[in-house]
Amino acid sequence: MKTIRFIAALLTVTLAMNVTAQVVKRTEADKKKTDGRVQITDRQQSFFEVKEASDADLQWLKVIYRSLDLTKGKNPALYYPEEPNEDGMNLFYIILRNLANGDIPAYEYLDGKEIFDDDHKVNVGEELDRFYITHTQAKGSTEKNPKFEIDDSDVPSNQVLSYYIIERWEFDTRSNQMKTRVEAICPVLHRTDEFGGEAVKYPMFWVKLNDIRPYMAQQYVFTDDDNNLPRYSLDDFFKLNMYTGDIYKTKNLRNLSLMQQFPEEDDLKHAQDSIEQRLKAFNKDLWVPTREELQERAKAKAELEDGEEGEATEDEGTEVKAKKSTKRGSKATDEKKTTKRGKKTTKIKERKPKTVKASSSNATRSVRNRKR
């Protein structure tokens, strides 16, 4: 009997522990998902965060500012879906939702003089008012930690048609590798006035990618119309540099954009291409080429030289043919001339001498001459 009671008590305790564990799991799941937003713990944040290299470990650094047009390349993956649906939400919804909920900070847009510290954090309520985004105070909002609620219809995601990003090209001595890292992203509103005309760009604020990365990793997107399986997350999209963007500025002492330095469109395009080529060449020239690479280069050089020699030979052959044809033409002309001359000579040989009819006076003279 004691054994049966002990077993029954043990089963009761085990069942109670399982029920408690399920309740705890459900409570944690409920806490993690609130109004479609995923709550990220500090552990998850540290897992997704990309560690920044210190200045002591860097041998070379280039800071590039790019503009991502959401109509080019694979960039539309950041724009769609325009409104949240069963496929999820676009990048601007993720940024604005978490910013309004107080999960991530945002920093002032200073046009090339960005400083990501507490003194340059934006006031979320003032930013929403400045861009005329309707909002209300959310539950649990305090003066130190304000929170806002925004209806889906009031989120101007259809007006965010481009993003600015800060791209860092770093050569790290610890890993001896050239790395490209996106440091921050800025949504840009494209708005027209009541009279229409060309849309005006309004950069909103900067968000550090490390702060928003855990939320981006939860959203998978389509990057190819031919494959309807979302294989990459928004975090992968930036980690793998799948975006397409034009360089509009590089960090410089005078803080000038490329447009200010090169007002002409052709010069601006040439400068952008030149920067791209130098970045790629710098990364390529860091390493000593392998034996296979040297062999491929020598083979390509030999093929190029053979092609040039072949073209030169063809040109020489054409010139020789032209000269031969010229000689043949001159020879034929000479033969024709000779034939004509020959005919003319023949005619002269066949020509009979003319008989001159002597007059009577001439005959008399000849007789007199004979007598003399």
Secondary structure as the mmCIF struct_conf table of DSSP 4:
data_model
#
loop_
_struct_conf.conf_type_id
_struct_conf.id
_struct_conf.beg_label_comp_id
_struct_conf.beg_label_asym_id
_struct_conf.beg_label_seq_id
_struct_conf.end_label_comp_id
_struct_conf.end_label_asym_id
_struct_conf.end_label_seq_id
HELX_RH_AL_P HELX_RH_AL_P1 LYS A 2 LYS A 32
STRN STRN1 LYS A 33 THR A 34
TURN_TY1_P TURN_TY1_P1 ASP A 35 GLY A 36
STRN STRN2 ARG A 37 VAL A 38
HELX_LH_PP_P HELX_LH_PP_P1 GLN A 39 GLN A 39
HELX_RH_AL_P HELX_RH_AL_P2 ASP A 42 PHE A 48
HELX_LH_PP_P HELX_LH_PP_P2 GLU A 49 SER A 54
HELX_RH_3T_P HELX_RH_3T_P1 ASP A 55 ASP A 57
STRN STRN3 LEU A 58 ASP A 69
TURN_TY1_P TURN_TY1_P2 LEU A 70 THR A 71
BEND BEND1 LYS A 72 LYS A 72
TURN_TY1_P TURN_TY1_P3 GLY A 73 LYS A 74
HELX_RH_3T_P HELX_RH_3T_P2 ASN A 75 LEU A 78
TURN_TY1_P TURN_TY1_P4 TYR A 79 TYR A 79
BEND BEND2 PRO A 81 GLU A 83
STRN STRN4 ASN A 85 ASN A 85
TURN_TY1_P TURN_TY1_P5 GLU A 86 ASP A 87
STRN STRN5 GLY A 88 GLY A 88
HELX_RH_AL_P HELX_RH_AL_P3 LEU A 91 ALA A 100
TURN_TY1_P TURN_TY1_P6 ASN A 101 GLY A 102
BEND BEND3 ASP A 103 ILE A 104
STRN STRN6 TYR A 107 TYR A 107
BEND BEND4 ASP A 111 GLY A 112
BEND BEND5 ASP A 117 ASP A 117
HELX_RH_3T_P HELX_RH_3T_P3 ASP A 118 HIS A 120
STRN STRN7 LYS A 121 LYS A 121
HELX_RH_AL_P HELX_RH_AL_P4 VAL A 124 ARG A 130
TURN_TY1_P TURN_TY1_P7 PHE A 131 TYR A 132
STRN STRN8 THR A 136 GLN A 137
HELX_LH_PP_P HELX_LH_PP_P3 ALA A 138 ALA A 138
TURN_TY1_P TURN_TY1_P8 LYS A 139 GLY A 140
BEND BEND6 GLU A 143 ASN A 145
STRN STRN9 PHE A 148 GLU A 149
HELX_RH_3T_P HELX_RH_3T_P4 ASP A 152 ASP A 154
HELX_RH_3T_P HELX_RH_3T_P5 SER A 157 GLN A 159
STRN STRN10 VAL A 160 ASP A 172
TURN_TY1_P TURN_TY1_P9 THR A 173 ASN A 176
STRN STRN11 GLN A 177 ASP A 193
TURN_TY1_P TURN_TY1_P10 GLU A 194 PHE A 195
STRN STRN12 GLY A 196 PRO A 203
STRN STRN13 TRP A 206 TRP A 206
STRN STRN14 VAL A 207 LYS A 208
HELX_RH_AL_P HELX_RH_AL_P5 LEU A 209 MET A 216
TURN_TY1_P TURN_TY1_P11 ALA A 217 GLN A 218
STRN STRN15 TYR A 220 VAL A 221
STRN STRN16 ASP A 224 ASP A 224
TURN_TY1_P TURN_TY1_P12 ASP A 225 ASP A 226
STRN STRN17 ASN A 227 ASN A 227
BEND BEND7 LEU A 229 LEU A 229
STRN STRN18 TYR A 232 SER A 233
HELX_RH_AL_P HELX_RH_AL_P6 LEU A 234 LYS A 239
TURN_TY1_P TURN_TY1_P13 LEU A 240 ASN A 241
STRN STRN19 ASP A 246 THR A 250
TURN_TY1_P TURN_TY1_P14 LEU A 253 ARG A 254
HELX_RH_AL_P HELX_RH_AL_P7 LEU A 258 GLN A 261
BEND BEND8 GLU A 264 GLU A 264
HELX_RH_AL_P HELX_RH_AL_P8 GLU A 265 ASP A 285
TURN_TY1_P TURN_TY1_P15 LEU A 286 LEU A 286
BEND BEND9 TRP A 287 TRP A 287
HELX_LH_PP_P HELX_LH_PP_P4 VAL A 288 THR A 290
HELX_RH_AL_P HELX_RH_AL_P9 ARG A 291 GLU A 350
HELX_LH_PP_P HELX_LH_PP_P5 ARG A 351 VAL A 356
HELX_RH_AL_P HELX_RH_AL_P10 SER A 360 LYS A 371
#
